[in-house]
Amino acid sequence: MNFYIYSGREGYAGYDSENVVGEVEGAPFIVGAYRKLVASPLSEYLWEEKGRQIKPRKCGDFHESSGLVFANEKALKLIEKAARGKIQAFPITIEGREDETFYQVFVLNCVDCLDVRQTDSSPPGNFWKNKIGVIRGPVFDENRWDGSDLFVVPEDPSTKWFCTENFVKEWKAAKLKGACFSKHIFGPDKILS
């Protein structure tokens, strides 16, 4: 089985998530900044280019900003199905896209199948005791994998999402936009949608 890191695609909008209104409960492996529930409405980051602020970003069905994930209803349905219903989703309004329904999404489907010894990861920081650092190139033990098409692993302090080749095919068939699927964070093998 081919597995991928599931993240937001470069060139798509990023949204300001500084206004925290609470934390997501029920997921002890989600720690620190990655538990934060943000206030609505979200505004798009402005990028500075040649001394002026611009918004050159594309609008997608899926956006990742500062470790937080936002998805529209169509993307959310696929995410929920692939994560076996183990998600939490909170309605959120995005400025300039008020006619669309978006959600801040947390995948709670935690599958303990990472082969830590073979995985390429950075060293852990002081905050992440008994963890590994950021997972750059995951390797999974298929004997411990439960068949989920979308999941997180307990060893990853940044709670990256991982998915299967089946999920990538379903995402592309649904013509959803804003996602990047890669086998290694820095690898050239990215599948963009």
Phi and psi in degrees as a GROMACS rama.xvg file:
@    title "Ramachandran Plot"
@    xaxis  label "Phi"
@    yaxis  label "Psi"
@TYPE xy
-93.1378  132.247  ASN-2
-116.354  150.645  PHE-3
-135.088  154.063  TYR-4
-82.1291  129.911  ILE-5
-107.505  116.43  TYR-6
-145.024  176.967  SER-7
-74.6792  149.017  GLY-8
-87.7269  137.436  ARG-9
-63.3265  147.898  GLU-10
92.2142  -5.11727  GLY-11
-106.55  159.269  TYR-12
-56.0702  146.074  ALA-13
-116.063  144.816  GLY-14
-119.989  139.6  TYR-15
-65.3273  122.953  ASP-16
-124.544  34.1572  SER-17
-82.1151  -23.2142  GLU-18
-87.8685  90.8875  ASN-19
-85.2963  132.657  VAL-20
-114.556  -5.56542  VAL-21
171.63  -173.848  GLY-22
-126.631  150.132  GLU-23
-80.4319  131.272  VAL-24
-103.135  166.027  GLU-25
88.0199  11.4023  GLY-26
-139.697  82.5515  ALA-27
-62.9142  -20.8674  PRO-28
-82.4745  -11.2932  PHE-29
-90.5916  117.394  ILE-30
-125.773  161.734  VAL-31
61.0752  -137.861  GLY-32
-62.1205  -21.7309  ALA-33
-81.9134  1.04461  TYR-34
-97.9722  -7.46038  ARG-35
-71.7502  133.973  LYS-36
-100.135  125.485  LEU-37
-102.694  157.526  VAL-38
-78.8278  153.606  ALA-39
-103.333  147.253  SER-40
-85.5753  154.526  PRO-41
-90.6213  141.483  LEU-42
-112.543  149.813  SER-43
-72.9612  140.994  GLU-44
-60.6771  141.546  TYR-45
-100.666  135.313  LEU-46
-105.207  140.571  TRP-47
-95.3138  129.078  GLU-48
-140.291  121.512  GLU-49
53.9566  42.4782  LYS-50
80.3519  5.08019  GLY-51
-130.888  151.067  ARG-52
-89.5245  132.652  GLN-53
-136.16  165.216  ILE-54
-122.309  81.0257  LYS-55
-89.9857  11.3542  PRO-56
-86.7861  150.052  ARG-57
-86.2254  153.71  LYS-58
-97.0693  130.683  CYS-59
-123.708  -172.151  GLY-60
-89.1052  -15.7829  ASP-61
-141.322  131.768  PHE-62
-137.591  140.104  HIS-63
-120.924  126.176  GLU-64
-137.383  121.735  SER-65
52.8757  41.2574  SER-66
80.3514  0.671535  GLY-67
-106.107  151.14  LEU-68
-120.753  137.397  VAL-69
-129.013  133.327  PHE-70
-139.975  148.722  ALA-71
-83.2489  177.922  ASN-72
-59.9188  -41.1649  GLU-73
-64.0695  -45.3075  LYS-74
-67.0944  -38.8204  ALA-75
-60.6373  -40.3981  LEU-76
-60.0548  -43.8832  LYS-77
-68.4804  -41.0382  LEU-78
-61.1848  -45.6706  ILE-79
-63.3995  -43.6949  GLU-80
-61.9298  -47.4664  LYS-81
-67.1179  -30.4105  ALA-82
-91.7885  14.7963  ALA-83
57.3684  34.5827  ARG-84
78.6014  -0.964411  GLY-85
-91.0374  74.4563  LYS-86
-139.631  166.432  ILE-87
-127.552  134.676  GLN-88
-134.406  134.064  ALA-89
-123.922  124.707  PHE-90
-59.076  142.039  PRO-91
-146.189  147.726  ILE-92
-103.999  136.948  THR-93
-112.538  124.467  ILE-94
-56.1339  135.189  GLU-95
84.3596  -7.32006  GLY-96
-132.595  33.9347  ARG-97
-61.8178  -22.182  GLU-98
-79.883  -4.58963  ASP-99
-109.202  146.07  GLU-100
-95.7732  120.627  THR-101
-119.381  160.04  PHE-102
-135.636  146.562  TYR-103
-86.1635  127.574  GLN-104
-119.745  137.534  VAL-105
-125.252  124.002  PHE-106
-87.0637  123.521  VAL-107
-108.327  4.621  LEU-108
-78.5413  90.9269  ASN-109
-95.822  118.677  CYS-110
-118.251  121.757  VAL-111
-86.9575  76.0811  ASP-112
-130.561  8.2705  CYS-113
-73.8863  129.866  LEU-114
-87.4591  93.341  ASP-115
-60.1838  -39.5308  VAL-116
-65.3671  -32.1438  ARG-117
-95.5872  -12.1558  GLN-118
-75.2812  138.328  THR-119
-86.1362  115.641  ASP-120
-142.383  159.316  SER-121
-79.5177  162.714  SER-122
-65.3223  150.867  PRO-123
-70.2955  149.394  PRO-124
-83.8908  173.638  GLY-125
-61.586  -31.6943  ASN-126
-70.3364  -29.2638  PHE-127
-98.9352  63.6791  TRP-128
-64.8827  142.203  LYS-129
61.3082  25.8011  ASN-130
-125.732  175.072  LYS-131
-103.451  171.376  ILE-132
-78.9255  -160.171  GLY-133
-62.5593  130.702  VAL-134
-79.3603  115.525  ILE-135
-96.5869  -38.0542  ARG-136
-140.103  90.6357  GLY-137
-72.839  146.777  PRO-138
-127.654  129.622  VAL-139
-111.554  145.96  PHE-140
-91.8136  104.839  ASP-141
-64.2408  -22.432  GLU-142
-69.4314  -23.623  ASN-143
-100.914  -8.953  ARG-144
-74.7863  136.222  TRP-145
-92.7545  6.54518  ASP-146
92.1053  -0.293253  GLY-147
-65.1382  142.378  SER-148
-88.795  -12.6475  ASP-149
-148.207  127.98  LEU-150
-160.975  169.575  PHE-151
-119.374  165.075  VAL-152
-119.401  147.816  VAL-153
-68.1474  -20.8681  PRO-154
-79.2847  -13.8877  GLU-155
-92.2318  108.584  ASP-156
-65.9087  -20.4659  PRO-157
-93.2089  2.65934  SER-158
48.4372  51.0552  THR-159
-62.3772  149.595  LYS-160
-92.5645  143.212  TRP-161
-125.218  146.453  PHE-162
-142.194  168.478  CYS-163
-98.5721  169.658  THR-164
-59.7486  -35.4311  GLU-165
-60.0012  -43.155  ASN-166
-62.5062  -43.553  PHE-167
-59.5571  -43.2455  VAL-168
-62.9491  -43.201  LYS-169
-66.5657  -38.8038  GLU-170
-61.8027  -47.1006  TRP-171
-67.6554  -39.28  LYS-172
-63.0688  -32.7907  ALA-173
-79.34  -5.74278  ALA-174
58.9718  39.2082  LYS-175
-82.3968  148.355  LEU-176
-121.65  154.471  LYS-177
107.207  1.56796  GLY-178
-108.697  153.396  ALA-179
-128.574  131.264  CYS-180
-118.577  124.516  PHE-181
-142.849  151.529  SER-182
-84.6206  -23.0974  LYS-183
-144.09  135.457  HIS-184
-51.6294  -42.0567  ILE-185
-99.7966  8.15565  PHE-186
-81.3144  160.368  GLY-187
-85.6349  3.05622  PRO-188
-88.8112  29.3458  ASP-189
-73.0914  137.948  LYS-190
-108.554  118.73  ILE-191
-105.157  141.341  LEU-192
